[in-house]
Structures are given as structure tokens and as C-alpha cells.
Amino acid sequence: MGHPNRAPRRADVVLHARTTLLLCAALLPTACGSSTSAQPSTTSPVTTTISAPPPTPTSAAPPSVDPYAGMPLIDHADWTKAIDGPRLLVYPTPAGRQDTFPGTDERAWQEVIAQAPDANTPGMRDQFLCHWTWARLVEPDKPSWNLEPWRPAVGYQATVEAKCNPGGPER
């Protein structure tokens, strides 16, 4: 930039700023991992090419097609007698334990009532939906989901708050 005892000339300052800018443009993409090609407006062009990193996935998109479509979600449902009264034991299939595609809860419920038509009551449906949504997460290997018609129909939210057993714990 000229002589050390002399104030820098405007042309020197502009040249220094332009050089700094070009160096930053050439080095900054290296640190950030992006790709750029810079051509300064000076007499000697400088080109920097850096390969771009692979795109970063933002989040896994839900499948657009049910991966378990056409597969049964409920293996079987059996009525039994318990100390408190009748109990429907619902046995999900492996697909029924895994499928989270929208609408599969209703498809699975339809499979239950096809096997046990007398289970089609609001309280039983809420118990089933609670098991479908929450019991699969909390206890994924539970052999059966137990639904009791004698439990009060308190609505889905209250059924969830009662850990799928409104009216008292399972005995």
C-alpha cells in the first residue's frame, strides 16, 4: 500500500478492499461448504470452485401411500369373562402394530367390529382408539388390547387420561 510514512492513496485503499473482498469470496464458501465461482472485475480473473455438500434433509415426509394397505391390521378378537365383566381381547397383526398412516385407526376399528359386532359402542371405540394411538407406543409388545363394555363412555380425551381404562384400572 505504498510507503509506510505516507497516507494511503484512495486507489490503494480501493484495491486493498477489492482484494480483501475477493479473498473473502474465495475463502468463505470453503468454510461454509457451498459452491461458488467468482470472477473479479480486474485484469486477472480469479476462479474458485468448491463442490457443494449433499442436500440436508429437512424432515422425513410422511408416506403418501399406506405401506400396509391391503394387509389386515387386526388378527382376531375374542370375548372373555373377567372379574368385572365381559372383555374383548383385540390382537393386532404386526402391520397393526406398525401402521401409522392417516385413517388406519378407523380401518382397524372396522376390522374389530367385523369380528365382534356387539363391540360397536362409543366407549369401546374410545378404548380401542386409545390403544391404537397410545398403547402401541407405551407397550408395543402387549399381546392384546383389552376393551371392556362395562367401562363408562367418557369421551376419547377422558379415556386417554384414564390410560385407556376409564372407570378404574384393569384387573
C-alpha positions as CSV (number, residue, x, y, z in Angstrom):
1,M,0.0,0.0,0.0
2,G,2.8,2.4,-0.7
3,H,5.3,4.0,1.6
4,P,4.8,3.4,5.4
5,N,5.2,7.1,6.3
6,R,2.7,8.3,3.7
7,A,-1.1,8.2,4.0
8,P,-2.6,5.5,1.7
9,R,-3.9,6.8,-1.6
10,R,-7.6,6.3,-2.4
11,A,-6.7,3.9,-5.3
12,D,-4.6,1.8,-2.9
13,V,-7.5,1.6,-0.4
14,V,-9.9,0.6,-3.1
15,L,-7.5,-2.0,-4.4
16,H,-7.0,-3.4,-0.9
17,A,-10.7,-3.5,-0.3
18,R,-11.3,-5.2,-3.6
19,T,-8.6,-7.8,-2.9
20,T,-10.0,-8.5,0.6
21,L,-13.5,-8.9,-0.8
22,L,-12.2,-11.3,-3.5
23,L,-10.3,-13.3,-0.9
24,C,-13.3,-13.5,1.4
25,A,-15.5,-14.6,-1.6
26,A,-13.0,-17.3,-2.4
27,L,-12.4,-18.5,1.2
28,L,-15.8,-18.1,2.8
29,P,-17.5,-20.7,0.7
30,T,-14.8,-23.2,1.7
31,A,-15.7,-22.6,5.4
32,C,-19.4,-22.9,4.6
33,G,-19.2,-25.8,2.2
34,S,-21.1,-24.2,-0.6
35,S,-20.2,-23.8,-4.3
36,T,-19.2,-20.6,-5.9
37,S,-17.4,-19.3,-8.9
38,A,-16.1,-15.7,-8.6
39,Q,-14.8,-13.6,-11.4
40,P,-13.4,-10.3,-10.2
41,S,-13.6,-7.2,-12.4
42,T,-9.8,-6.8,-12.5
43,T,-7.4,-7.6,-15.3
44,S,-6.5,-11.0,-13.9
45,P,-9.6,-13.2,-13.2
46,V,-9.7,-15.5,-10.2
47,T,-12.0,-18.5,-10.2
48,T,-12.7,-20.6,-7.2
49,T,-14.8,-23.8,-7.5
50,I,-15.8,-25.8,-4.5
51,S,-18.0,-28.9,-4.6
52,A,-21.3,-28.4,-2.9
53,P,-22.2,-30.7,0.0
54,P,-25.2,-33.1,-0.4
55,P,-28.5,-31.6,0.4
56,T,-29.6,-31.7,4.0
57,P,-32.9,-33.4,4.6
58,T,-35.3,-31.1,6.3
59,S,-37.5,-33.8,7.8
60,A,-38.8,-37.1,6.7
61,A,-42.0,-36.6,4.8
62,P,-44.9,-38.9,5.7
63,P,-45.5,-41.6,3.2
64,S,-48.1,-40.7,0.5
65,V,-49.3,-44.3,0.4
66,D,-50.1,-46.6,3.3
67,P,-47.2,-49.1,3.4
68,Y,-49.6,-51.7,4.9
69,A,-52.5,-51.1,2.5
70,G,-54.5,-54.3,1.9
71,M,-52.9,-56.1,4.9
72,P,-55.1,-56.9,7.9
73,L,-54.5,-54.8,11.0
74,I,-56.3,-57.0,13.4
75,D,-55.5,-60.7,13.7
76,H,-58.5,-61.6,15.8
77,A,-60.8,-60.5,18.7
78,D,-62.0,-62.8,21.4
79,W,-64.7,-62.2,24.1
80,T,-63.7,-63.4,27.6
81,K,-65.1,-63.1,31.1
82,A,-63.1,-61.1,33.6
83,I,-63.8,-60.3,37.3
84,D,-65.5,-57.1,36.3
85,G,-67.5,-58.4,33.4
86,P,-67.0,-59.2,29.7
87,R,-63.8,-58.2,28.0
88,L,-62.9,-58.1,24.3
89,L,-59.3,-59.1,23.7
90,V,-58.1,-57.5,20.4
91,Y,-55.0,-59.0,18.9
92,P,-53.3,-56.7,16.3
93,T,-51.2,-58.1,13.5
94,P,-47.6,-56.9,13.0
95,A,-48.9,-54.4,10.5
96,G,-51.5,-53.2,13.0
97,R,-48.7,-52.6,15.5
98,Q,-46.7,-50.6,12.9
99,D,-49.2,-48.8,10.7
100,T,-49.5,-45.1,11.5
101,F,-50.9,-43.9,8.1
102,P,-53.8,-41.5,8.5
103,G,-57.1,-43.3,8.6
104,T,-55.8,-46.6,9.6
105,D,-57.3,-46.3,13.1
106,E,-60.8,-46.3,11.5
107,R,-59.9,-49.2,9.2
108,A,-58.6,-51.2,12.2
109,W,-61.8,-50.4,14.2
110,Q,-63.9,-51.7,11.2
111,E,-61.9,-54.9,11.3
112,V,-62.7,-55.2,15.1
113,I,-66.4,-54.7,14.7
114,A,-66.5,-57.1,11.7
115,Q,-65.2,-59.8,14.1
116,A,-67.2,-58.6,17.2
117,P,-70.2,-56.6,16.0
118,D,-71.5,-56.1,19.6
119,A,-68.4,-54.2,20.4
120,N,-69.6,-51.2,18.4
121,T,-70.3,-48.8,21.2
122,P,-68.8,-45.3,21.8
123,G,-67.0,-46.3,25.0
124,M,-65.4,-49.4,23.3
125,R,-64.4,-47.3,20.3
126,D,-62.7,-44.8,22.5
127,Q,-60.9,-47.5,24.4
128,F,-59.8,-49.0,21.1
129,L,-58.6,-45.7,19.7
130,C,-56.7,-45.0,22.9
131,H,-54.9,-48.4,22.5
132,W,-54.3,-47.7,18.8
133,T,-52.7,-44.3,19.4
134,W,-51.1,-44.7,22.8
135,A,-50.7,-48.3,23.9
136,R,-48.8,-49.2,20.8
137,L,-46.2,-46.6,21.9
138,V,-46.1,-47.3,25.6
139,E,-46.3,-51.1,25.4
140,P,-45.7,-52.1,21.8
141,D,-45.5,-55.9,22.6
142,K,-48.6,-56.2,24.7
143,P,-50.3,-59.4,23.3
144,S,-53.8,-58.0,23.3
145,W,-55.6,-54.7,23.8
146,N,-58.4,-55.3,26.3
147,L,-61.7,-53.4,25.8
148,E,-64.5,-53.6,28.3
149,P,-68.1,-52.7,27.5
150,W,-68.9,-52.1,31.2
151,R,-66.5,-49.1,31.3
152,P,-68.2,-45.7,31.2
153,A,-68.3,-43.8,27.9
154,V,-66.5,-40.7,29.0
155,G,-65.2,-39.5,25.6
156,Y,-61.8,-40.0,24.0
157,Q,-59.8,-37.4,25.9
158,A,-61.0,-38.7,29.3
159,T,-60.3,-42.3,28.1
160,V,-56.7,-41.3,27.3
161,E,-56.4,-39.5,30.6
162,A,-57.5,-42.8,32.3
163,K,-54.8,-44.7,30.4
164,C,-57.4,-46.3,28.2
165,N,-59.3,-47.7,31.3
166,P,-62.0,-45.2,32.3
167,G,-63.8,-46.3,35.5
168,G,-60.9,-47.9,37.2
169,P,-57.7,-49.9,36.5
170,E,-57.8,-53.2,34.6
171,R,-58.0,-56.2,36.9
